[in-house]
Amino acid sequence: MNIAIFGANGPTGRLLTEQAIAAGHTVTAFTRHADAFPIRHEQLRVVQGDARDLAAVGAAVAGQDAVLSTLGTKFSRKPITLYSAAITNVIQAMHDHGVRRLVCVSSSATDPVTRAADTGGGVVFEKVLKPFIANVVGKTMYADMLRMEHLVMDSDLDWTIVRPSGLFDTPTVTDYRLAEGSLREHFTSRTDLAACLLQQAESDQYARKTVAVATVAVKPQMLKLLLREAFGISIGGPKAHPAS
């Protein structure tokens, strides 16, 4: 299968690229910084470009069997438009080149059910930190993710929107959980997220559906996860420990 990956140079995008190559697929990795992309392989083509440039997006989409988007950006209180602008170009390019299968990453924060659920982080996290991240630090990001979702859902493509939660790192793929709609678990390793995205590209089981993906075998420490993902502060590295 020929697969184009947008956001390939991000943490999840690199994992996805590696997994797709290992599975025997031919990958086009789309990134703004091709010279900094660390993966090299005969089944890999690295394309430099900006996802807000329709011509560049079209050149990457042409000849593909599926398009996967792991595009992301940092939290900002300024308006964010990357997700909606990029997916607009991806959808147009897919129409132009007759590509049907689209899988893109969003966030559980766009799902009101998951957003309101108790993560088990304690009163301070649930009542103070979580609302601060969702409604202040991440407000503009999640708003644009929601715009992206609406654009995808309104398209006539064979799309799947994947909503992870609380991203953290694990060394290998685990026995992650996947379900249409929402899940009670609220953490997702990037390795599992990458595996889930690749699984969706290879299947139409969840075509035109939104799915939640969660890691259940291990979980991150809440404070470390919060500081790293919301504020870019690392304490002792991105380790995970077995769930109790």
C-alpha positions in Angstrom: 0.0 0.0 0.0 1.2 3.5 -0.8 0.7 5.8 2.3 1.2 9.5 2.7 1.9 10.7 6.2 1.4 14.4 7.1 3.2 15.6 10.2 5.7 12.8 9.7 8.4 14.5 11.6 6.4 14.8 14.9 6.7 12.2 17.7 3.8 10.1 16.5 4.5 10.7 12.8 8.0 9.2 13.1 6.7 6.1 14.9 4.0 5.7 12.3 6.5 6.0 9.5 8.7 3.3 11.1 5.7 1.0 11.7 4.4 1.5 8.1 7.7 0.7 6.6 8.1 -2.4 8.8 4.7 -3.6 7.7 5.9 -3.4 4.0 4.2 -0.2 2.9 5.7 2.4 0.7 5.6 5.7 2.6 5.7 9.4 1.6 6.6 11.4 4.6 5.5 15.0 4.4 7.3 17.5 6.6 8.4 21.1 6.7 11.9 20.1 7.6 13.0 17.2 5.4 16.7 17.7 6.3 15.9 17.0 9.9 13.9 13.8 9.2 15.9 11.0 10.8 14.5 7.9 9.0 16.0 6.6 5.7 14.7 3.6 3.8 14.3 2.4 0.2 10.5 2.3 0.8 10.4 5.9 2.0 10.2 9.1 0.1 10.6 12.3 2.2 8.8 15.4 0.8 9.4 18.9 2.1 6.5 21.2 2.2 3.9 23.1 4.2 0.5 21.5 4.6 -1.1 25.0 4.1 0.3 24.9 0.5 -2.2 23.1 -1.7 0.2 22.4 -4.5 2.8 20.8 -2.1 0.0 18.7 -0.5 -1.2 17.6 -3.9 2.2 16.4 -5.0 2.4 14.3 -1.9 -1.1 12.9 -2.2 -0.9 11.9 -5.9 -0.6 8.1 -6.3 -1.4 7.2 -2.7 -3.8 4.5 -1.5 -4.3 6.2 1.9 -3.5 9.5 3.6 -2.7 9.7 7.4 -2.5 12.9 9.3 -0.6 13.3 12.5 -0.2 17.0 12.2 0.1 18.9 15.4 1.3 22.1 17.0 2.0 23.5 20.4 -0.5 25.0 22.8 -1.0 28.7 22.3 -3.5 31.3 23.4 -3.2 32.9 20.0 -5.6 31.6 17.3 -4.6 28.3 15.8 -5.6 27.4 12.2 -3.1 24.7 11.2 -5.5 21.7 11.7 -8.4 23.2 9.7 -6.2 24.8 7.0 -4.2 21.7 6.4 -7.1 19.3 6.3 -8.9 21.6 3.8 -5.9 21.1 1.5 -5.6 17.4 2.2 -9.3 16.9 1.3 -9.0 18.9 -1.8 -5.9 17.1 -2.9 -7.5 13.7 -2.3 -10.5 14.7 -4.4 -8.1 16.0 -7.2 -6.2 12.7 -7.2 -8.9 10.2 -6.6 -7.7 9.1 -3.1 -10.4 7.9 -0.8 -9.0 6.7 2.5 -8.2 9.4 5.1 -7.2 8.8 8.8 -6.5 11.7 11.0 -5.6 12.4 14.6 -7.7 14.7 16.7 -8.1 14.6 20.5 -10.6 13.3 23.1 -10.8 16.9 24.2 -13.2 17.5 21.3 -15.5 14.8 22.6 -17.9 16.3 25.3 -18.4 12.9 26.9 -14.7 12.2 27.4 -14.0 15.8 28.3 -16.5 15.6 31.2 -15.4 12.2 32.5 -13.4 11.8 35.6 -9.9 10.6 34.8 -9.1 9.6 38.3 -6.5 12.3 38.7 -7.9 13.7 41.9 -9.8 16.8 42.9 -7.1 19.3 42.0 -6.5 17.8 38.6 -10.2 17.4 37.8 -11.5 20.7 39.1 -8.5 23.0 38.4 -5.8 21.7 36.1 -7.9 19.8 33.6 -10.3 22.8 33.0 -7.3 25.1 32.8 -5.7 23.0 30.0 -9.0 22.5 28.1 -10.4 26.0 28.5 -7.4 28.2 28.7 -4.0 26.7 27.6 -5.5 24.4 24.9 -8.7 26.4 24.0 -7.5 27.6 20.6 -6.0 24.2 19.7 -9.0 22.2 20.5 -11.3 24.7 18.8 -9.3 24.2 15.6 -9.3 20.5 16.0 -13.0 20.6 16.2 -13.2 22.6 13.0 -10.9 20.0 11.4 -13.3 17.2 12.5 -16.3 19.0 11.0 -14.5 19.5 7.7 -13.6 15.8 7.6 -17.1 14.6 8.5 -18.6 16.9 5.9 -16.4 15.4 3.2 -17.4 12.4 1.0 -14.2 10.6 1.7 -13.8 7.3 3.5 -12.5 8.9 6.7 -11.7 7.9 10.2 -11.0 10.3 13.0 -8.9 8.9 15.8 -9.1 10.6 19.2 -6.3 9.7 21.7 -6.1 11.1 25.2 -3.1 12.1 27.4 -0.3 11.2 25.1 2.8 9.6 26.6 5.6 7.3 25.5 6.1 3.5 25.7 8.9 1.6 24.0 6.6 -0.9 22.2 3.1 -1.3 21.0 0.8 -2.6 23.8 -2.6 -4.3 23.8 -4.4 -1.0 23.4 -8.1 -0.5 23.4 -10.2 0.9 20.5 -13.8 1.8 20.3 -16.3 3.8 18.4 -17.1 7.0 20.3 -15.6 7.2 23.8 -13.6 5.1 26.2 -13.3 5.2 30.0 -9.5 5.1 29.9 -7.8 8.4 29.4 -4.2 7.8 28.3 -2.7 6.8 25.0 0.9 6.0 24.2 2.2 7.4 20.9 3.4 4.0 19.9 -0.2 2.6 20.3 -1.6 5.6 18.5 0.7 5.0 15.5 -0.3 1.3 15.5 -4.0 2.3 15.6 -3.6 4.7 12.7 -1.9 2.2 10.6 -4.6 -0.4 11.4 -7.2 2.0 10.2 -5.4 2.6 7.0 -5.4 -1.1 6.3 -9.1 -1.6 7.2 -12.5 0.1 6.5 -14.1 -1.2 9.7 -14.4 2.3 11.1 -14.8 4.2 7.9 -16.8 7.4 8.4 -16.6 7.0 12.1 -14.9 8.6 15.1 -12.9 6.2 17.3 -11.2 6.5 20.7 -7.9 4.8 21.4 -6.5 4.1 24.8 -3.5 2.4 26.4 -4.5 0.1 29.2 -1.4 -2.0 30.0 0.6 1.0 31.3 -0.2 4.5 32.4 1.9 7.7 32.9 2.3 9.6 36.1 -0.3 12.3 36.1 1.9 15.2 37.1 4.7 14.3 34.7 2.2 14.0 31.9 0.6 17.3 32.6 3.8 19.2 32.9 5.3 17.7 29.8 2.3 17.9 27.4 0.9 21.2 28.6 4.0 23.2 29.6 6.9 21.3 28.0 8.5 20.6 31.4 10.2 17.2 31.7 10.8 15.6 35.1 12.8 12.4 35.0 12.0 11.7 31.4 8.9 10.2 29.7 8.7 6.9 31.5 5.6 4.9 32.0 4.8 2.3 34.7 2.5 -0.7 34.9 -1.1 0.0 35.7 -2.1 -1.1 39.1 
